[in-house]
Structures are given as structure tokens and as C-alpha cells.
Amino acid sequence: MLNTFFVTDPAPELLLNGTYDATLVALSVLVAVIASFFTLIQIDFAEQNQNSRINRLAKFGGAVAMSGGIWSMHFIGMLAFSLCVEVDYDPWLTAASIFPAFLGCWVSFDLITRPNVTLAIKGLAAVILGAGIGTMHYSGMEAMQLGPMLGYDPALFGLSIIVAVSLAFIAIQARSKLRDYISDNNTSIVRWLGALALGASVSGMHYTGMQAAKFVSDSPVISLEIQEQHTQSLALFIAAVSMIISALSALIHTASKYRSVAADKAANESRLAAILETAVDGIITINGEGIIKSCNPLFERILGWSEGETLGRNVAVFLPKPKEAQTGVAFDIAYLEQFKGVGREIKALHKQGHLVPIRLGIGEVELKDQSAFYVGFITDLTAQKQMEKALIEQEARYRTLLNNMPGVAFRCNIDSDWTLSFVSPIVEQLTGYRAEEFMSGQVHFSSLIVEDDINLTHDVVEQALQSGKASYSLEYRILHKSGHTRWVLDKGSFEYDQAGKVEGIAGVLLDISERKQMEDELRAAKSIAESAAASKQAFLANMSHEIRTPMNAILGFSEVLRESALKPDQSKHVNTILTSAKALLHLLNDILDSAKLDQGKLDLIENDFCISELLDNVVSTFWYQAKKKGLKLELTMSHTLHQTYHGASDRLRQVLVNLLGNAIKFTAQGSVELSVESSHDDYVLFKIADTGIGIANDRLDSIFNPFEQADESMSRRFGGTGLGTTISRQLVELMGGKIWAHSELGKGSTFYFTVPLKKIAAFAVAQDVHVELPPLRILVADDIQQNTELLSLLLEKQGHSIEVAGDGLEAIEKAKMQQYDLILMDIHMPGCDGLEATRAIKAYEQENRQQETPVIALTASVLGEDRAAAKAAGMAAFASKPVVIEDLTRTIAETLHISIAHTSIGVRQTTNKQLINRARAINLWGSEARFLKELARFWEDKREEVIALFAHEGQFTNVVLQSIHTIKGIAGNLALETLFALLEQIEGKKEIDERLRTKMALIIEKLDDVVGLSDEEVVTNALSEGDVFLFKQNLLQAKEMIDEAQVEDDVLDALLESAPLTYRSQVEALKHALDDFEFERAEEILAQLMSTDV
């Protein structure tokens, strides 16, 4: 196919050469340029209207115009070419040849009318447009019907395409560049220049392509006349087609223009309507006669007139009349002239008759060939006027506030004079000067500041500024106009301008002269209070010494008398004295403990202890008291609770005794429960719950106050000093814990407290044993003769050599004369006291290089200062008064580093335990026969309970746990070590597993063997009527003693020794009741014992 399309080497004699008609050639170029011009109009219109429909319509019109121009130019150019042969055209192919040009123009125009067209897009558009032009040309050439063969020179063919693309690109780029250099007013020039370039592209491609065409003939040449006649008719047809295409393009452009203008008009009308609808002002238009032609909705909202009621009315209906107003309503153009170009505030008439404050502005509009009209802009000032009124009222209130506030409001500059730019009138009351005098500069505030405080004010303000603080506060003195001094509190804030520079200070000055006077009075009162506290402290120390000194003699000599040979009635009297003195000492200790806690002078002594033994001891103390009242006393220990702790166990016991005692005292029926569990961190939570009388909510806080109870009648009904809960609170807080209570009147109370206790491993504690000391030479220094006599008597009985000094000076002289093993030195002695004497003795020993003699302080003081002073003086230890010989002996042993043999107790283990520790059992019961009797009785009474425990499945109930606790206590008293240890494990776990069940079975079997193999004769003798008679005789003696309101320890000891195991707890409860002088409770316990069939 390409062999027939391209002709590379035709025979010269066969080639036909044509000629051109210059007129038609010029016409073809003109048609191309004109078509390009109309095309560029459409392209510009498409770029200006990016609306999709109008944009597409404009591009379509441009493509029609340009493709029509290309097609017309081609065929006019073909008519201008003349060959010596007859030429005809295929009508369908001729008509179809326009479509490649149309498609090329449509696509290229779509590319170059897009926003942000790049050079690459322009190049692509030029290629597509050149391709469309070339395709149209060569398809139009193919429509030719002639005798000679038509072929193309390949080089010229390619050149024609290059010419078309190049000239198209030049046209597109030239149009773009020319618009940058030529103003918008000369768009026609740009279009014509672009049309020339685009027309040249079309014409250049056509005539270059004609040069590439080669006509090769093999037949004679036709006549020229026939060719010319045919050419003229075809030219008329093409001219007609070109006119139709141009008319169609113009019609498309007109339609596009009309649609664009219509759309713009509609958009403008919509924008104008939206502006009028959403305007914040009322807008009306008025003609020259004052008739309202239009108004927006806001006009109706401001004045109440609807649009229908407003249109056609004279504007004078709504405007206020001038002072020289007419009687009738008429339009006064002169009146409106004052509102032209400016806004003025007036009042307009509302539809409802009231006046509305508005701002009115008038603008005159003059249109060509139309009469002038006015546009009025109405702003509703109702809210603004209300705001102004509120501001005026608020300002008046502020001024009233400033005039009546206790402080002086001010604003000042930061300079050496503190120049005031504003100050409230009340400044006259503070300084004696009027506000006007400060504002005018007649008086400077800095001149009123006391000279000693001037630098302070500047320093404080400067420091606040440098540290970036927003405010400052300081106190200083000023001089009143009358001459007296006043204290002021100056609180100010810094004010800054927009650049961040400090402009001044705004603040307030408060007169604090009365407060300063009150502070002075409070300081004086504090000094007096501190003096009173010191006097109270000295009184407390003296009272402690004065009371404990005679108490020491009473208790000491009572002990001595009780050990001597006395008649029965004398022994009773001595026991009564001793018991009463101990009770008095207990009460005194409570009062002094409270005093020490108030002053923070009480020291805590911490030690290692087993919490289960401590709790068991406390509960056992109150067991009989609860049983007597018919109360259920329960102890619940959480399984998460550790066994051994380090803490102040004595103080913890004191708190528990106080709270548990109160719970039982104030509970008539029901139960009392002590629960203990681990809390957060190392804290332990204690809870004492009762079903007693309860406490009213308004009295819960006051029960922890000294000497207060839930109500005034309680001290009469139940007794007590009201110090128990107070001391408990103080002790708990001293230990680092917290105490609180919940209660409901008539239903009971629950007291909670937490204390920090450090968990430790199993420990060893020294049991109370009889301490034996080697014979010692001891110097006793005390100014009270009874004290020296008592100490001499007690210590000489232990084999010690005692010398006595009546005061400090005598003690110094004796210490210089003889070397002692130990000195017991009273702290408070007349003349030279114990501290001074100790210092002198120590100094003497150092000077003479003698061995240092240990000095133990004898003190009845409860104050920590006395103990600290004793340590500072060189005393090695302390012994409290009244003297307890066992405690004193132990203190001496510790001071002299004498080892004391002791056994160890702690967390009991089940390993290496005996079934029966016979040595301990005989020591407890006095004889093997007595022990076997009690063992047989125990096993007879409790064997079934132990077997039931062995068979129990699952967790134990509280009833079962209470039974285990009871059996464990009896097993301990019978020295049944393996059973005791096993029950302790079971009690802690609250269940029995297979391992413990196996051990329990072995113990039951062994106890059955032991009890069964016991000597029946021995057991029978142990249960003889003689023992029963002795126990009953001791009960009768105890009854006689109680009837006489006496307490005899030997009677109680004999009763306790003869009591069977099953009654031992009741006898101990009887002894505790008598120790507390609760004779009524003792009588009840005794009656129960005497009514029992032993």
C-alpha cells in the first residue's frame, strides 16, 4: 500500500505539473485566518467560563469554526490548483474529511483551555491539532477522482506534518505570550495575531502537502475549459458551506454568550438577594418623591412593618419630624440631606407606636437615563442603648463600691514617687488626704511611706518584675495626715501595653492596723501561754515526783510487810493497802499518760512480739467479764495476718484493752468481736464491733476528746473518767496510725484503728525468770528516808552490801572515798541534785583515772526532758519509781552486763515437741497425781470434740474455731505440746488437711494409750474427797474475804492452786475482778463456783 502512496522515483516525462490561481490562493489563506479568529473568540470565551456546560459549548463552537475553516481552506486551495486533466471529488469522502479536523480541534482546544496549562500540554495540543489538519488534508486529497495516479514524496510529506505541528505550537504559544505583553483592552490584536499564526499553520501544511503530491499520467491531457468550468461551480459550493459553518459558529458563540450573561445575571441577583436577606442592617430604597420602593426583612424586624405594608408608603411615616415639623406627613428631602454620607442616631416610629433608637445613613444613587433614588441603611441600636444604660448603671455601682469598699483602689506609675493616675475617694480615710490632692500631684504617695519601709516597697516590686510574676503583695507603714502611723497591705498587679512593656500597677490598699495590733496581742498571749505551759510542765514533773515518792514507800513497805509473819487480820489489811495502792497507781498512770501524750513527751518502746499471743491474752482478760454479762466474745484473725511483728506491743495492748473494755462495758446483750487483718503496706487493721448502746452521730467526734463520753449520763451509769478513747487516739497517732468509729444509736458501735507493724521472722523472747546477781557494793542516794530504807531492805535480802547517802553532796563524798560496783541515784534531791552529783563523780573518776562506776537513775518523772538530762549527765540506765524489785534487778544485770539465763518462746513449731512435757506439767500442777487427774478429766470432757474435729470437712465455722481455741488453751496448761502446736496450726489455717489429719489421728491414739495406762489408784487418790474439800474450803475463805470487802493474795493463790482445770479460768476471772475492786462481779463468779458440783 505504501508503494502506491509514496512515489520515490517517477519518470519525468509522466509527471503532470499544475498551476495556481493567485486569487483563490489568497482567498484560501484569508478563509483560514478568519476561521482562526472566530475560533480564538470561542477559546477565550471558554477560558473565561469554566462552567461545564458553557465551557463545553464554547469549545464545541470553536472546533466547528476551526474545522470548517480548515476544510474550506483546503478545498478552495484545491480549486486554486489546476491540472491538464479532468478532476472530480467523491462527495462522501469529501464531506467525511472534515471530521478528523473537528476531532483534532476539539481535543486540542480542551487541553489549552484548562487551568494552569504547562508547556508540555501546549506541545501535546499542537501535535493533536497538526495531526487533525494533516489528516483532513490527505483524506481530502484522497477524495480526488482523476486519471493520473496520485502519490507523495516522502520527505515533503513528513515536512508538511512538521510544518503543521510547528506552526500550530507557535500559534498556541504566541497567543499565550502575547496576552502577557498586551493589555486586556487590546484583545482583538492578540486574537488577530494568533489567527494569522494559526491560519499560517493550516495554509502552510496544505501547500507543503500539495508540493509533496506527485501526479503520474499515462493518458492525454483534457481541455482547460472544461476544468475551469468545473472549478467555478465547486468554488460556489465551498463558499456556501463556509458561510454556513461561519454562521453556525457565530450562532454557537451568541448562544454561549447569552447563557453566560444570563447565568451571571442570575448569580448577581442571587448574591444581591442574599446580601439583602443576611444584612445586619435594614435596607430600603426610596424614589425622589420619598416613596419606599423596596426593603429587606431586617427592616420588618426592626420597625415591625412587613414588606407589603411598607412598599408604596412615604418614608416620612417612619422618620421623626424635625423641630419645625409640619402638621401633615410629607417627604422632606432637605431633612434627609443631613444623613447623606454619614450615619446619625435618631429614633424611628415602630408599628406598635413606640420609638426605636436607630442609626440612619442615606446614599443617593444616580443612574444614566433614570431618575435618582436613595438607599437608606438602618441599624437597630436598641441592644446598644440597653448596653450603654447597663454600663452607666454598672459604672455607678462600681463607683459606689469603690467608695464603700474597705480598701483603696489605685492605679500608679512605677517611679520613685509612685505617681497615682487614679485613686478611689476612700483614700482620705486611710491617709487624711483627698483623692484630688494625689491626682493633681500636690501630694505624692511615696512621701507618706515610713522611711524605713521605702526601700522595701521598691525592692518587692522590682523582684516581682524580674521574676516574671504578674502580681505582688507586701505590708508597710504610712504616716497619716494627723501624724499617727498606719499599717497597710498593698496588693497590686502589673499592667502591660501591647508590646509587653510595663505601663503601671493596678491594685488595692487595705488598712491592716487592727490586724497588726491583734498579732501583737496574740504574740504576747502566746508568750504567756508558753510560760504557763512551762509552769504546767514543771508542776507535772513535781507532782509526779511528789506523788510517786510516797507511793513508792507505800507499795514497797506493803510488800515487805506481806512477806513478814503477820496475823491473819493484819495480812488482810496489808493486802488491802497494797491492792488499793496499785489501783491508785494505775489511775495516776492513766492521767499522766494523757498529760505526756498531750505534750508529745511519751516515748514508744518497740519490741518483737507474737500478735496471736498478744490478742489471745487481751481477749482472755475480758473472757469472764463477757461471759458474766451473757455476751459472745469473739476473736477473728485473718489468714493473711503475719504471726510475728516489731512494734510497740505494750501500747498496742493498752489501746486494745481500752477499746475492748469499753465495748463490753457498754454492751448489755449480743456480742463483741475483735477482728484483725492485714491492711495496705505494713499496716494492720483492728476492728472492735459491739451490739451495745451505740453513739449518736453528733457525738462521734467528741468521744475522742478528754473526759468526754457519748452523753452526760454515761459516767453515772457506767463509770469511767472518759480518758480511755482519748489515750487510745493519742497512742494510735503516736504509733503512726489512724483511729475512727462508726456507730448507730441503739444498735452498736464499731471502732477501727490501723497501726504500722513491721513483719519479722520467728523471734526469741526472754521469759520472766528469777534473776540472781552476785553480791555487789551499792550506794543508794535519795533524800527520802523511806525510799532508802526500802531499797536497803530489798537489796540486802539479795545479799548485796548497801550504803546510803541522803543527798548529792554526801553521794559525791562517799564515791570519792570508796569504789562501788553500782550507784542508785535519785534525780530530784535538794541542794546538789542527782544530775550534778553524777557529773561530779564522773569528773573525779576521769581526773584520778579510776574505773567508771555505773550510775542508775531513780526517777518518778514522766517527762522526757529528765531522762535526756540524765543521759547527758552520764547515767547509764533508769529505774522507775515505785520500785519493782524484779525490774530493778534486771536493769542492774543489764547495766553491769551480767548474763541472765532464760528460755525462749516465739512462734511455736510442731517439730521436736513431746506429747506430754511431764517436767513442765508437774511444775505447773505441783504433783504428778494432780496432773494425771486433770489430764483424765480433760480427755473425758474433750475427747469427743477432738474426734469431731478430726472428722470435720471444709472450712471451720466461728463456733468450731472457738472450740479449737478453748481446747488449745487447756492443752497448753496440761503441757500437751504436740496437741497444742497442732491445734495452733489448724486454728491459723481454719481447716484440717490430710497431713494434719494424720498427725491428729496419732495424737488421739497416743492420748488414749496414756490415759488408759495411767495408774488407776493414783488417779483415784488424786480425785479424793480431800482435794475437793480443800477447794471448797478455799471457796469459803474467799467468800468471807469478799464479804469484808478485802483482797488477800494468799487466799486467792491457794484457791487458784487447788482449783481443778475446768474451773481454773473462773478462778482467774475472780482474781482479776478483785484486782480491779469489782466486788459485785466477784460475788457473782464466786456464787457460780460454789453452786457447782465439784
LINHU-V45625 format. One record per run of one state. SS is the DSSP state (H for helix, E for strand, - for the rest). FROM is the first residue (numbers start at 1). TO is the last residue. If there is no record, write none. Layout:
# LINHU-V45625
ss:SS from:FROM to:TO
ss:SS from:FROM to:TO
This chain:
# LINHU-V45625
ss:- from:1 to:1
ss:H from:2 to:5
ss:E from:6 to:6
ss:- from:7 to:11
ss:H from:12 to:14
ss:E from:15 to:16
ss:- from:17 to:18
ss:E from:19 to:20
ss:- from:21 to:21
ss:H from:22 to:48
ss:- from:49 to:51
ss:H from:52 to:79
ss:- from:80 to:80
ss:E from:81 to:82
ss:- from:83 to:86
ss:E from:87 to:89
ss:- from:90 to:90
ss:H from:91 to:112
ss:- from:113 to:118
ss:H from:119 to:142
ss:- from:143 to:143
ss:E from:144 to:146
ss:- from:147 to:148
ss:E from:149 to:152
ss:- from:153 to:153
ss:H from:154 to:181
ss:- from:182 to:183
ss:H from:184 to:212
ss:E from:213 to:216
ss:- from:217 to:223
ss:H from:224 to:278
ss:- from:279 to:281
ss:E from:282 to:287
ss:- from:288 to:290
ss:E from:291 to:295
ss:- from:296 to:296
ss:H from:297 to:303
ss:- from:304 to:306
ss:H from:307 to:310
ss:- from:311 to:313
ss:E from:314 to:314
ss:H from:315 to:317
ss:- from:318 to:332
ss:H from:333 to:337
ss:- from:338 to:339
ss:E from:340 to:340
ss:- from:341 to:342
ss:E from:343 to:349
ss:- from:350 to:354
ss:E from:355 to:365
ss:- from:366 to:372
ss:E from:373 to:380
ss:- from:381 to:381
ss:H from:382 to:404
ss:- from:405 to:406
ss:E from:407 to:412
ss:- from:413 to:419
ss:E from:420 to:423
ss:- from:424 to:426
ss:H from:427 to:431
ss:- from:432 to:434
ss:H from:435 to:439
ss:- from:440 to:444
ss:H from:445 to:448
ss:E from:449 to:449
ss:- from:450 to:450
ss:H from:451 to:466
ss:- from:467 to:470
ss:E from:471 to:479
ss:- from:480 to:484
ss:E from:485 to:496
ss:- from:497 to:501
ss:E from:502 to:511
ss:- from:512 to:512
ss:H from:513 to:563
ss:- from:564 to:567
ss:H from:568 to:599
ss:- from:600 to:606
ss:E from:607 to:610
ss:H from:611 to:628
ss:- from:629 to:631
ss:E from:632 to:637
ss:- from:638 to:643
ss:E from:644 to:647
ss:- from:648 to:648
ss:H from:649 to:665
ss:- from:666 to:670
ss:E from:671 to:678
ss:- from:679 to:682
ss:E from:683 to:690
ss:- from:691 to:696
ss:H from:697 to:699
ss:- from:700 to:701
ss:H from:702 to:704
ss:- from:705 to:713
ss:H from:714 to:717
ss:- from:718 to:723
ss:H from:724 to:734
ss:- from:735 to:737
ss:E from:738 to:744
ss:- from:745 to:747
ss:E from:748 to:756
ss:- from:757 to:757
ss:E from:758 to:759
ss:- from:760 to:764
ss:E from:765 to:766
ss:- from:767 to:776
ss:E from:777 to:781
ss:- from:782 to:784
ss:H from:785 to:797
ss:- from:798 to:800
ss:E from:801 to:805
ss:- from:806 to:807
ss:H from:808 to:817
ss:- from:818 to:821
ss:E from:822 to:826
ss:- from:827 to:833
ss:H from:834 to:847
ss:- from:848 to:853
ss:E from:854 to:859
ss:- from:860 to:863
ss:H from:864 to:873
ss:- from:874 to:876
ss:E from:877 to:880
ss:- from:881 to:884
ss:H from:885 to:895
ss:- from:896 to:903
ss:E from:904 to:905
ss:- from:906 to:917
ss:H from:918 to:925
ss:- from:926 to:927
ss:H from:928 to:951
ss:- from:952 to:957
ss:H from:958 to:973
ss:- from:974 to:976
ss:H from:977 to:989
ss:- from:990 to:993
ss:H from:994 to:1013
ss:- from:1014 to:1015
ss:H from:1016 to:1022
ss:- from:1023 to:1024
ss:H from:1025 to:1043
ss:- from:1044 to:1048
ss:H from:1049 to:1058
ss:- from:1059 to:1060
ss:H from:1061 to:1075
ss:- from:1076 to:1078
ss:H from:1079 to:1090
ss:- from:1091 to:1094
